[in-house]
Structures are given as C-alpha cells and as structure tokens.
Amino acid sequence: MEFHFTTVYDRACMTAMAKALRKTVRRKHSRRTNLFGYLLIAFVLFLWLPIFTGRRSADFGDIVSLIVIIVVAVVLWKEDSLNALIAQKRMLPTSKHAEASFTDSGYRNVTDAAVTEWKYENIPLAAICDVGDYVVFLLNKNFAQAYDKRTLTGGSIEDFYRFIEQKTGIHVVKIGG
C-alpha cells in the first residue's frame, strides 16, 4: 500500500501548521499567553471606565494604552495567521513544494532542498493532526510537516488515518475552529 501527497507550503498550509502546534504541543504556553493578553485588555478597559462614563477625559497615555490593547486583541485573534506569516518568511524558497510517499516500510518527503526518509519506528512525532485541508505531523514544539489532503492518492483519507495510526501508534487528532 502506498499513499502520496503533493503539498505547497503556502499561507493556508502554514496557518494549519501553526494552529496544530498551538492546539496540541504548545497548548499550555498558548493558554498562559492568551490569559495574560485578556487580563491586560480587561485591566486597560477598567482604567478606561471613568473616560467611558464621562467623569474624565482621555489623555495621551490613555490613547496609547487603548492602541496597545487593540494591537494585543488583533494578535490574539489572528495568532495563527501571524505565526504562519513569520514562518513563511523564514522558510527556504526550495522547501515550498513537497512530495511525500507513505509505504509499509516508512515515508519519504522530497523538496528541492532535501530528501528525508523515515522508518515509522524512528519518526520523532509529538502528534498527528487533521486541520482543515491538511494532515499535520508535529515533530516538536517548533517543527511540523503538512500534507495536503486534497492531493492524496492511493486511498481515502480514512484509509490513510488507519494506516498511519497503525504504523506510528499515534492517534490522529481532529482540530476544528
């Protein structure tokens, strides 16, 4: 049995990888960061209560604090997209297109930059995720590989999930919105 994927590491792909990382191996860090951000927003809004109720007018410091919490809110809202943008800027141009083949003995990932081959028992996998149009292999807190489900040949996505779960012993985690 052989499964094959062709993946272009574009913004959508990179966002899926960032989302998978945030919701699995970076979960604790992400929760702490979000909690800090929301507490900061709540604190600044609390300081703005006298301004909202008309008891005092806003000064320069108040305007700056409002701008800061707007930026924090946007970052919290668009975290995966921003991480994807940064990762895409750091990516080697020769790694933007990948061909991956999964066979009974292991898998092979080919880009213009390198060819990597893994035996299933030696893959340093932290998690396998189903994120939208992508299957994402999380190697650690900073590295991931994505495979575009729309390009899968060799069987259905369910067949691939059964196959990869059997070979790696890792259950595929479905990640939604």
Beta strands, then each sheet from edge to edge (+ up, - down):
strand 1: 3-8
strand 2: 97-102
strand 3: 106-110
strand 4: 115-119
strand 5: 127-131
strand 6: 134-138
strand 7: 144-148
strand 8: 172-175
sheet 1: 1+ 2- 3+ 4-
sheet 2: 7+ 6- 5+ 8+
end
